[in-house]
Amino acid sequence: MRLGTCLLLAILSGATGLGLRIVLPVTPVDASFRDVIRSYQPQGAAGVSNMPETSAP
């Protein structure tokens, strides 16, 4: 491939990714996801998480 073709594909790929990120909403974390994450925690682990997505509301 020529350099111009590679640059064009890179720009189109980036623009498509950015466009999808802007257009499609981010799915919020629900209670069932939190339950699954909680079940993978080792026994006796602290209930506090450093990630807001997995900490209790």
The first five atom37 places (N, CA, C, CB, O) and aatype in JSON, in Angstrom:
{
  "aatype": [12, 1, 10, 7, 16, 4, 10, 10, 10, 0, 9, 10, 15, 7, 0, 16, 7, 10, 7, 10, 1, 9, 19, 10, 14, 19, 16, 14, 19, 3, 0, 15, 13, 1, 3, 19, 9, 1, 15, 18, 5, 14, 5, 7, 0, 0, 7, 19, 15, 2, 12, 14, 6, 16, 15, 0, 14],
  "atom_mask": [
    [1, 1, 1, 1, 1],
    [1, 1, 1, 1, 1],
    [1, 1, 1, 1, 1],
    [1, 1, 1, 0, 1],
    [1, 1, 1, 1, 1],
    [1, 1, 1, 1, 1],
    [1, 1, 1, 1, 1],
    [1, 1, 1, 1, 1],
    [1, 1, 1, 1, 1],
    [1, 1, 1, 1, 1],
    [1, 1, 1, 1, 1],
    [1, 1, 1, 1, 1],
    [1, 1, 1, 1, 1],
    [1, 1, 1, 0, 1],
    [1, 1, 1, 1, 1],
    [1, 1, 1, 1, 1],
    [1, 1, 1, 0, 1],
    [1, 1, 1, 1, 1],
    [1, 1, 1, 0, 1],
    [1, 1, 1, 1, 1],
    [1, 1, 1, 1, 1],
    [1, 1, 1, 1, 1],
    [1, 1, 1, 1, 1],
    [1, 1, 1, 1, 1],
    [1, 1, 1, 1, 1],
    [1, 1, 1, 1, 1],
    [1, 1, 1, 1, 1],
    [1, 1, 1, 1, 1],
    [1, 1, 1, 1, 1],
    [1, 1, 1, 1, 1],
    [1, 1, 1, 1, 1],
    [1, 1, 1, 1, 1],
    [1, 1, 1, 1, 1],
    [1, 1, 1, 1, 1],
    [1, 1, 1, 1, 1],
    [1, 1, 1, 1, 1],
    [1, 1, 1, 1, 1],
    [1, 1, 1, 1, 1],
    [1, 1, 1, 1, 1],
    [1, 1, 1, 1, 1],
    [1, 1, 1, 1, 1],
    [1, 1, 1, 1, 1],
    [1, 1, 1, 1, 1],
    [1, 1, 1, 0, 1],
    [1, 1, 1, 1, 1],
    [1, 1, 1, 1, 1],
    [1, 1, 1, 0, 1],
    [1, 1, 1, 1, 1],
    [1, 1, 1, 1, 1],
    [1, 1, 1, 1, 1],
    [1, 1, 1, 1, 1],
    [1, 1, 1, 1, 1],
    [1, 1, 1, 1, 1],
    [1, 1, 1, 1, 1],
    [1, 1, 1, 1, 1],
    [1, 1, 1, 1, 1],
    [1, 1, 1, 1, 1]
  ],
  "atom_positions": [
    [[0.84, -1.2, 0.0], [0.0, 0.0, 0.0], [0.87, 1.25, 0.0], [-0.95, 0.0, 1.22], [2.0, 1.26, 0.51]],
    [[0.34, 2.25, -0.56], [1.06, 3.52, -0.56], [0.81, 4.27, 0.74], [0.65, 4.38, -1.77], [-0.17, 4.0, 1.43]],
    [[1.67, 5.18, 1.06], [1.56, 5.96, 2.31], [0.26, 6.74, 2.35], [2.76, 6.91, 2.45], [-0.38, 6.81, 3.4]],
    [[-0.14, 7.33, 1.24], [-1.38, 8.1, 1.2], [-2.6, 7.25, 1.51], [0.0, 0.0, 0.0], [-3.52, 7.69, 2.2]],
    [[-2.61, 6.03, 0.99], [-3.72, 5.12, 1.24], [-3.78, 4.74, 2.71], [-3.6, 3.86, 0.37], [-4.86, 4.69, 3.3]],
    [[-2.62, 4.46, 3.31], [-2.57, 4.1, 4.72], [-3.03, 5.26, 5.6], [-1.15, 3.67, 5.12], [-3.77, 5.05, 6.57]],
    [[-2.6, 6.45, 5.28], [-3.03, 7.62, 6.05], [-4.53, 7.85, 5.92], [-2.27, 8.87, 5.6], [-5.2, 8.17, 6.9]],
    [[-5.07, 7.68, 4.72], [-6.5, 7.86, 4.51], [-7.29, 6.82, 5.31], [-6.85, 7.75, 3.02], [-8.3, 7.16, 5.93]],
    [[-6.84, 5.57, 5.29], [-7.53, 4.54, 6.07], [-7.44, 4.81, 7.57], [-6.94, 3.16, 5.75], [-8.4, 4.57, 8.3]],
    [[-6.3, 5.31, 8.04], [-6.14, 5.63, 9.45], [-7.08, 6.76, 9.86], [-4.69, 6.0, 9.75], [-7.69, 6.71, 10.93]],
    [[-7.18, 7.77, 9.04], [-8.07, 8.9, 9.34], [-9.53, 8.46, 9.31], [-7.83, 10.05, 8.35], [-10.3, 8.85, 10.19]],
    [[-9.91, 7.67, 8.31], [-11.29, 7.17, 8.25], [-11.61, 6.27, 9.44], [-11.51, 6.41, 6.94], [-12.71, 6.35, 9.99]],
    [[-10.67, 5.44, 9.82], [-10.88, 4.56, 10.97], [-11.06, 5.37, 12.26], [-9.71, 3.58, 11.12], [-11.96, 5.09, 13.05]],
    [[-10.22, 6.35, 12.45], [-10.34, 7.21, 13.63], [-11.62, 8.0, 13.65], [0.0, 0.0, 0.0], [-12.26, 8.13, 14.7]],
    [[-12.01, 8.54, 12.51], [-13.24, 9.32, 12.43], [-14.47, 8.43, 12.67], [-13.35, 10.0, 11.06], [-15.43, 8.86, 13.31]],
    [[-14.43, 7.2, 12.16], [-15.54, 6.28, 12.4], [-15.65, 5.93, 13.88], [-15.36, 5.0, 11.57], [-16.75, 5.93, 14.43]],
    [[-14.54, 5.64, 14.52], [-14.54, 5.33, 15.94], [-15.04, 6.5, 16.78], [0.0, 0.0, 0.0], [-15.84, 6.31, 17.69]],
    [[-14.58, 7.69, 16.47], [-15.03, 8.88, 17.2], [-16.51, 9.14, 16.95], [-14.2, 10.1, 16.78], [-17.25, 9.48, 17.87]],
    [[-16.94, 8.97, 15.72], [-18.35, 9.17, 15.4], [-19.25, 8.19, 16.14], [0.0, 0.0, 0.0], [-20.29, 8.58, 16.66]],
    [[-18.84, 6.92, 16.19], [-19.62, 5.93, 16.93], [-19.65, 6.25, 18.43], [-19.06, 4.53, 16.71], [-20.68, 6.07, 19.09]],
    [[-18.53, 6.72, 18.95], [-18.47, 7.05, 20.38], [-19.4, 8.2, 20.71], [-17.04, 7.41, 20.78], [-20.0, 8.22, 21.79]],
    [[-19.52, 9.15, 19.8], [-20.38, 10.31, 20.04], [-21.86, 9.94, 19.84], [-19.99, 11.47, 19.1], [-22.71, 10.38, 20.62]],
    [[-22.16, 9.15, 18.82], [-23.54, 8.85, 18.47], [-24.19, 7.84, 19.41], [-23.61, 8.33, 17.05], [-25.33, 8.02, 19.82]],
    [[-23.46, 6.77, 19.75], [-24.04, 5.71, 20.57], [-23.85, 6.01, 22.05], [-23.41, 4.35, 20.22], [-22.74, 6.34, 22.48]],
    [[-24.91, 5.88, 22.84], [-24.78, 6.16, 24.28], [-24.04, 5.03, 24.99], [-26.17, 6.36, 24.91], [-24.06, 3.88, 24.55]],
    [[-23.39, 5.38, 26.08], [-22.7, 4.39, 26.89], [-23.74, 3.71, 27.77], [-21.57, 5.06, 27.74], [-24.56, 4.37, 28.41]],
    [[-23.71, 2.38, 27.82], [-24.66, 1.64, 28.62], [-24.26, 1.73, 30.09], [-24.74, 0.16, 28.16], [-23.13, 1.39, 30.44]],
    [[-25.17, 2.19, 30.94], [-24.83, 2.28, 32.36], [-24.71, 0.9, 33.01], [-25.86, 3.11, 33.1], [-25.32, -0.07, 32.54]],
    [[-23.95, 0.83, 34.06], [-23.78, -0.42, 34.8], [-25.05, -0.7, 35.59], [-22.53, -0.36, 35.74], [-25.55, 0.19, 36.29]],
    [[-25.57, -1.92, 35.49], [-26.78, -2.26, 36.23], [-26.46, -3.16, 37.41], [-27.8, -2.94, 35.3], [-25.31, -3.56, 37.61]],
    [[-27.48, -3.47, 38.2], [-27.3, -4.24, 39.43], [-26.81, -5.66, 39.15], [-28.61, -4.3, 40.21], [-26.01, -6.19, 39.92]],
    [[-27.26, -6.28, 38.07], [-26.83, -7.65, 37.78], [-25.34, -7.69, 37.45], [-27.64, -8.24, 36.63], [-24.66, -8.65, 37.81]],
    [[-24.83, -6.68, 36.77], [-23.39, -6.62, 36.49], [-22.6, -6.48, 37.79], [-23.07, -5.43, 35.55], [-21.56, -7.12, 37.97]],
    [[-23.1, -5.65, 38.69], [-22.43, -5.49, 39.99], [-22.42, -6.8, 40.76], [-23.12, -4.39, 40.83], [-21.44, -7.12, 41.43]],
    [[-23.51, -7.58, 40.67], [-23.57, -8.88, 41.35], [-22.5, -9.83, 40.8], [-24.97, -9.51, 41.19], [-21.85, -10.54, 41.56]],
    [[-22.33, -9.83, 39.5], [-21.32, -10.7, 38.88], [-19.92, -10.28, 39.33], [-21.42, -10.66, 37.34], [-19.11, -11.13, 39.69]],
    [[-19.65, -9.0, 39.32], [-18.35, -8.5, 39.75], [-18.11, -8.85, 41.22], [-18.25, -6.97, 39.54], [-17.01, -9.26, 41.59]],
    [[-19.15, -8.7, 42.04], [-19.03, -9.02, 43.46], [-18.74, -10.5, 43.67], [-20.31, -8.62, 44.2], [-18.01, -10.87, 44.59]],
    [[-19.31, -11.36, 42.83], [-19.11, -12.8, 43.0], [-17.67, -13.2, 42.66], [-20.09, -13.57, 42.12], [-17.21, -14.25, 43.12]],
    [[-16.95, -12.41, 41.87], [-15.58, -12.72, 41.53], [-14.57, -12.19, 42.55], [-15.26, -12.17, 40.18], [-13.38, -12.49, 42.45]],
    [[-15.03, -11.42, 43.53], [-14.12, -10.92, 44.55], [-13.71, -12.06, 45.46], [-14.79, -9.79, 45.37], [-14.52, -12.94, 45.77]],
    [[-12.46, -12.08, 45.89], [-12.03, -13.12, 46.82], [-12.77, -12.98, 48.14], [-10.5, -13.06, 47.04], [-13.16, -11.88, 48.53]],
    [[-12.96, -14.09, 48.84], [-13.64, -14.07, 50.12], [-12.84, -13.24, 51.11], [-13.85, -15.5, 50.66], [-11.61, -13.33, 51.17]],
    [[-13.54, -12.41, 51.88], [-12.88, -11.58, 52.87], [-12.31, -10.3, 52.3], [0.0, 0.0, 0.0], [-11.65, -9.54, 53.0]],
    [[-12.57, -10.04, 51.03], [-12.06, -8.81, 50.42], [-12.86, -7.63, 50.93], [-12.13, -8.88, 48.86], [-14.03, -7.76, 51.3]],
    [[-12.23, -6.5, 50.95], [-12.91, -5.29, 51.38], [-14.05, -4.97, 50.43], [-11.93, -4.11, 51.46], [-13.94, -5.2, 49.23]],
    [[-15.14, -4.45, 50.96], [-16.31, -4.14, 50.14], [-16.16, -2.87, 49.33], [0.0, 0.0, 0.0], [-17.01, -2.57, 48.49]],
    [[-15.11, -2.11, 49.57], [-14.92, -0.85, 48.87], [-14.09, -1.09, 47.62], [-14.25, 0.21, 49.79], [-13.08, -1.79, 47.65]],
    [[-14.51, -0.5, 46.53], [-13.79, -0.64, 45.27], [-13.21, 0.71, 44.89], [-14.7, -1.18, 44.16], [-13.78, 1.75, 45.21]],
    [[-12.07, 0.69, 44.19], [-11.49, 1.94, 43.73], [-12.02, 2.33, 42.35], [-9.98, 1.83, 43.68], [-11.6, 3.33, 41.77]],
    [[-12.96, 1.52, 41.84], [-13.56, 1.81, 40.53], [-15.03, 2.19, 40.74], [-13.43, 0.6, 39.56], [-15.79, 1.38, 41.27]],
    [[-15.44, 3.39, 40.33], [-16.82, 3.81, 40.55], [-17.83, 2.88, 39.87], [-17.02, 5.22, 40.06], [-18.97, 2.79, 40.33]],
    [[-17.44, 2.2, 38.79], [-18.39, 1.34, 38.08], [-18.8, 0.13, 38.92], [-17.79, 0.88, 36.77], [-19.92, -0.37, 38.77]],
    [[-17.92, -0.34, 39.79], [-18.2, -1.56, 40.55], [-18.5, -1.31, 42.01], [-17.06, -2.48, 40.44], [-18.83, -2.25, 42.74]],
    [[-18.4, -0.06, 42.46], [-18.71, 0.21, 43.85], [-20.21, 0.41, 44.02], [-17.95, 1.45, 44.35], [-20.91, 0.79, 43.08]],
    [[-20.69, 0.13, 45.2], [-22.13, 0.23, 45.48], [-22.58, 1.69, 45.37], [-22.46, -0.33, 46.88], [-21.83, 2.59, 45.72]],
    [[-23.78, 1.91, 44.9], [-24.26, 3.3, 44.77], [-24.54, 3.93, 46.11], [-25.51, 3.35, 43.91], [-24.95, 5.09, 46.18]]
  ]
}
